[in-house]
Structure formats: structure tokens, C-alpha cells
Amino acid sequence: MSFQLPKLPYAYDALEPHIDARTMEIHHSKHHAGYTNNLNNAIDGTGLDDKTIKEILNNLDMTNAAVRNNGGGFYNHDLFWKIMSPNGGGEPIGEVATSINDAFGSYESFKDVFLKAAATRFGSGWAWLCVHKGGKVGVCSTPNQDNPLMPGVDCGGTPILAIDVWEHAYYLNYQNRRPDYINAFFNVINWEEVSKRFESGK
């Protein structure tokens, strides 16, 4: 079994003006496609080629750089596309909203914590909102293509929201203004999808 590049659930220009069409096209058709192809090459004939991506990441040998980087890149981007929507924005809904308020005091306080985690991640990486068993949520960040599913990563739980802060995710439009990109991201969050992931992850 080989992994396939997931189709976007919207057009490349659907998230404008917050995320521009050219960035989306390059990010999806070049970067995500590259991680997908390299992951397939890395697992070919290794016994991992009949596993799901979550099974691979949960039991990952962290010294295997090819699977770590490309498996992470495949999973992280698949999540990233799905938790954004042209009809996104607004505020959390359902139980995830209650859990966010319990953990951070308010949605605005959560935004501050999430923005700081994403803005201060040195170099390339990701910021995450994760849910733990029982429904408690927390924010963390990881370098490069690491994610909370991987063993030994200081960022646990099930990821339900993620932002890519590699420069290729924003540089064409925002240049070095990473905080502006992060603030724009809040306008495209698909809280319905995040809520579904919260329910299944808790």
C-alpha cells in the first residue's frame, strides 16, 4: 500500500485573502506531494508499507530520519488542510469551546497562547492544540515535521488543530511577518472539523 496525496477540500484560492492561492498551490502540489512520495520510498519493503500513518507515527523509530520527516510531513499537512475552510473563522463550538475556556480562561486567551507558541517556534515547525483523554486540551509546538503522535516528543495528546510555521507556508504573502500570518489563520479555522476531532480524540 502506498500513500496518496490527499485532494484539498477547496480550491487553491478559496482561503484568500488570508492565505493566497499561489502559496496554497505550491504548498500542496510541491511540498506535500514531495513528503508523500518520499514517505512511500522510505517505507517500501520495510514492513511499514501495510500500516496506517498513525500506526507508523505512534511506533516510530525516531532515529529513522526519512520516515520521521516525511511521515510527519504527510500527516501534518493532511491535518492542516482539513482544519481550514473558506467558511472558517469565528469561535470554537460545542465541547471543545468549553474545554478551551476551562484550560485558558477564554478564547482570546487561547489565541494569545497559540499565537505565542507558533510565533516563537525557532526555525521551522508547527504549533498544536491537542486533546488528552478526558477532554483536557493544551497547546504545544514541535520542530520540523515532528508531531504529538510521535514517541518521546515533548508535546502529547491527539492533535486537533495545527498551524504550519515553515516559511514556505506564508513567505510569498507575509515575508518575515509570521505573526500576521498566524493572526490571519484564525480567520480560516474550521471549528466544526476541530470539534469532530476533539470528540473522537477525548
SULJOVEN-V766446 format. One record per residue. N is the residue number from 0. PHI is phi in whole degrees, -180 to 180 (999 if undefined). OMEGA is omega in radians with two decimals (999 if undefined). BURIAL is 1 if it has 16 or more other ideal C-beta (glycine too) atoms within 10 Angstrom, else 0. Layout:
n=N phi=PHI omega=OMEGA burial=BURIAL
n=N phi=PHI omega=OMEGA burial=BURIAL
This chain:
n=0 phi=999 omega=3.06 burial=0
n=1 phi=-119 omega=3.13 burial=0
n=2 phi=-82 omega=-3.13 burial=1
n=3 phi=-112 omega=3.05 burial=0
n=4 phi=-64 omega=-3.14 burial=1
n=5 phi=-66 omega=3.04 burial=0
n=6 phi=-76 omega=3.06 burial=0
n=7 phi=-70 omega=3.12 burial=1
n=8 phi=-83 omega=3.14 burial=0
n=9 phi=-161 omega=-3.14 burial=1
n=10 phi=-73 omega=-3.13 burial=0
n=11 phi=-58 omega=-3.09 burial=1
n=12 phi=-93 omega=-2.99 burial=0
n=13 phi=-70 omega=-3.08 burial=1
n=14 phi=-98 omega=3.09 burial=1
n=15 phi=-67 omega=0.07 burial=1
n=16 phi=-86 omega=-3.00 burial=0
n=17 phi=-73 omega=3.03 burial=1
n=18 phi=-131 omega=-2.96 burial=1
n=19 phi=-78 omega=-3.05 burial=1
n=20 phi=-63 omega=-3.10 burial=0
n=21 phi=-65 omega=3.08 burial=0
n=22 phi=-62 omega=-3.13 burial=1
n=23 phi=-61 omega=-3.12 burial=1
n=24 phi=-64 omega=3.14 burial=0
n=25 phi=-66 omega=-3.09 burial=0
n=26 phi=-61 omega=-3.10 burial=1
n=27 phi=-79 omega=-2.97 burial=1
n=28 phi=-80 omega=3.13 burial=0
n=29 phi=-109 omega=-3.04 burial=0
n=30 phi=-69 omega=-3.12 burial=1
n=31 phi=-65 omega=3.08 burial=1
n=32 phi=-62 omega=3.12 burial=0
n=33 phi=-64 omega=3.10 burial=0
n=34 phi=-62 omega=-3.13 burial=1
n=35 phi=-63 omega=-3.13 burial=1
n=36 phi=-64 omega=-3.12 burial=0
n=37 phi=-69 omega=3.06 burial=1
n=38 phi=-65 omega=3.13 burial=1
n=39 phi=-59 omega=3.11 burial=1
n=40 phi=-66 omega=-3.07 burial=0
n=41 phi=-71 omega=-3.08 burial=1
n=42 phi=-99 omega=-3.08 burial=1
n=43 phi=-59 omega=3.08 burial=0
n=44 phi=74 omega=-3.08 burial=0
n=45 phi=-101 omega=-3.02 burial=0
n=46 phi=92 omega=3.10 burial=0
n=47 phi=-92 omega=-3.01 burial=1
n=48 phi=-78 omega=3.01 burial=0
n=49 phi=-115 omega=-3.12 burial=0
n=50 phi=-100 omega=2.98 burial=1
n=51 phi=-75 omega=-3.14 burial=0
n=52 phi=-65 omega=3.11 burial=1
n=53 phi=-67 omega=3.09 burial=0
n=54 phi=-62 omega=3.12 burial=0
n=55 phi=-63 omega=-3.06 burial=1
n=56 phi=-73 omega=3.14 burial=1
n=57 phi=-63 omega=-3.06 burial=0
n=58 phi=-115 omega=-3.00 burial=0
n=59 phi=-69 omega=2.89 burial=1
n=60 phi=-80 omega=-3.00 burial=0
n=61 phi=-68 omega=3.07 burial=0
n=62 phi=-86 omega=3.12 burial=0
n=63 phi=-86 omega=-2.99 burial=0
n=64 phi=-62 omega=-3.08 burial=0
n=65 phi=-65 omega=-3.14 burial=0
n=66 phi=-75 omega=3.13 burial=1
n=67 phi=-60 omega=-3.07 burial=1
n=68 phi=-72 omega=-3.05 burial=1
n=69 phi=-84 omega=3.02 burial=1
n=70 phi=-66 omega=3.06 burial=1
n=71 phi=-62 omega=-3.14 burial=1
n=72 phi=-62 omega=3.12 burial=1
n=73 phi=-66 omega=-3.08 burial=1
n=74 phi=-67 omega=-3.05 burial=1
n=75 phi=-60 omega=-3.12 burial=1
n=76 phi=-70 omega=3.10 burial=1
n=77 phi=-59 omega=3.08 burial=1
n=78 phi=-66 omega=-3.08 burial=1
n=79 phi=-57 omega=-3.13 burial=1
n=80 phi=-62 omega=-3.01 burial=1
n=81 phi=-77 omega=-3.13 burial=1
n=82 phi=-95 omega=2.98 burial=1
n=83 phi=-117 omega=-3.12 burial=1
n=84 phi=-157 omega=3.03 burial=1
n=85 phi=-60 omega=3.13 burial=0
n=86 phi=-102 omega=-3.08 burial=0
n=87 phi=-81 omega=-3.09 burial=1
n=88 phi=95 omega=-3.10 burial=0
n=89 phi=75 omega=-3.08 burial=0
n=90 phi=-126 omega=3.13 burial=0
n=91 phi=-57 omega=-3.14 burial=1
n=92 phi=-127 omega=3.02 burial=0
n=93 phi=66 omega=-3.06 burial=0
n=94 phi=-67 omega=3.13 burial=0
n=95 phi=-66 omega=3.08 burial=1
n=96 phi=-65 omega=3.11 burial=1
n=97 phi=-63 omega=-3.13 burial=0
n=98 phi=-66 omega=3.08 burial=1
n=99 phi=-64 omega=3.11 burial=1
n=100 phi=-64 omega=3.12 burial=0
n=101 phi=-64 omega=-3.06 burial=0
n=102 phi=-80 omega=-2.98 burial=1
n=103 phi=-119 omega=-3.14 burial=1
n=104 phi=97 omega=3.14 burial=0
n=105 phi=-168 omega=3.08 burial=0
n=106 phi=-64 omega=-3.14 burial=0
n=107 phi=-62 omega=3.11 burial=0
n=108 phi=-67 omega=3.05 burial=0
n=109 phi=-59 omega=3.14 burial=1
n=110 phi=-58 omega=3.13 burial=1
n=111 phi=-62 omega=-3.12 burial=0
n=112 phi=-68 omega=-3.12 burial=1
n=113 phi=-66 omega=3.13 burial=1
n=114 phi=-61 omega=3.14 burial=1
n=115 phi=-64 omega=3.13 burial=0
n=116 phi=-61 omega=-3.12 burial=1
n=117 phi=-75 omega=-3.06 burial=1
n=118 phi=-72 omega=-3.07 burial=0
n=119 phi=-97 omega=3.03 burial=0
n=120 phi=-65 omega=-3.06 burial=1
n=121 phi=-69 omega=-3.13 burial=0
n=122 phi=70 omega=-3.07 burial=0
n=123 phi=-98 omega=3.11 burial=0
n=124 phi=165 omega=-3.03 burial=1
n=125 phi=-141 omega=2.92 burial=1
n=126 phi=-116 omega=-2.97 burial=1
n=127 phi=-134 omega=2.80 burial=1
n=128 phi=-110 omega=-3.09 burial=1
n=129 phi=-120 omega=3.04 burial=1
n=130 phi=-112 omega=3.10 burial=1
n=131 phi=-106 omega=3.12 burial=0
n=132 phi=-55 omega=-3.06 burial=0
n=133 phi=101 omega=3.03 burial=0
n=134 phi=102 omega=3.10 burial=1
n=135 phi=-77 omega=-3.14 burial=0
n=136 phi=-112 omega=3.10 burial=1
n=137 phi=-153 omega=3.13 burial=1
n=138 phi=-111 omega=3.06 burial=1
n=139 phi=-154 omega=3.08 burial=1
n=140 phi=-141 omega=-3.14 burial=1
n=141 phi=-135 omega=3.09 burial=1
n=142 phi=-82 omega=2.99 burial=0
n=143 phi=54 omega=3.12 burial=1
n=144 phi=-108 omega=3.05 burial=1
n=145 phi=-66 omega=3.09 burial=1
n=146 phi=-148 omega=-3.04 burial=1
n=147 phi=-65 omega=3.12 burial=1
n=148 phi=-75 omega=-3.05 burial=1
n=149 phi=-78 omega=3.14 burial=1
n=150 phi=-69 omega=3.05 burial=0
n=151 phi=78 omega=3.09 burial=0
n=152 phi=-81 omega=-3.07 burial=1
n=153 phi=-78 omega=-3.02 burial=0
n=154 phi=-172 omega=-2.96 burial=1
n=155 phi=-95 omega=-3.14 burial=0
n=156 phi=96 omega=3.10 burial=1
n=157 phi=-99 omega=-3.12 burial=1
n=158 phi=-67 omega=3.11 burial=1
n=159 phi=-123 omega=3.11 burial=1
n=160 phi=-151 omega=-3.12 burial=1
n=161 phi=-148 omega=2.99 burial=1
n=162 phi=-129 omega=3.11 burial=1
n=163 phi=-84 omega=3.10 burial=1
n=164 phi=-114 omega=2.87 burial=1
n=165 phi=-65 omega=-3.10 burial=1
n=166 phi=-60 omega=-3.12 burial=0
n=167 phi=-65 omega=-3.13 burial=0
n=168 phi=-79 omega=-3.02 burial=1
n=169 phi=-148 omega=-2.89 burial=1
n=170 phi=-69 omega=-3.12 burial=0
n=171 phi=-60 omega=-3.07 burial=1
n=172 phi=-99 omega=-2.99 burial=1
n=173 phi=-109 omega=-3.09 burial=1
n=174 phi=49 omega=-3.08 burial=0
n=175 phi=-91 omega=-3.08 burial=0
n=176 phi=-93 omega=-3.10 burial=0
n=177 phi=-57 omega=3.13 burial=1
n=178 phi=-59 omega=3.09 burial=0
n=179 phi=-64 omega=3.09 burial=0
n=180 phi=-63 omega=-3.13 burial=1
n=181 phi=-64 omega=3.10 burial=1
n=182 phi=-61 omega=3.11 burial=0
n=183 phi=-66 omega=-3.14 burial=1
n=184 phi=-58 omega=-3.14 burial=1
n=185 phi=-61 omega=-3.14 burial=1
n=186 phi=-80 omega=-3.11 burial=0
n=187 phi=-122 omega=3.13 burial=1
n=188 phi=-66 omega=3.11 burial=1
n=189 phi=-92 omega=-3.04 burial=1
n=190 phi=-68 omega=3.06 burial=1
n=191 phi=-64 omega=3.11 burial=0
n=192 phi=-68 omega=3.10 burial=1
n=193 phi=-61 omega=3.13 burial=1
n=194 phi=-62 omega=3.10 burial=1
n=195 phi=-62 omega=3.14 burial=1
n=196 phi=-68 omega=3.07 burial=1
n=197 phi=-62 omega=-3.10 burial=1
n=198 phi=-62 omega=-3.10 burial=0
n=199 phi=-79 omega=-3.07 burial=0
n=200 phi=-91 omega=-3.06 burial=1
n=201 phi=-77 omega=999 burial=1
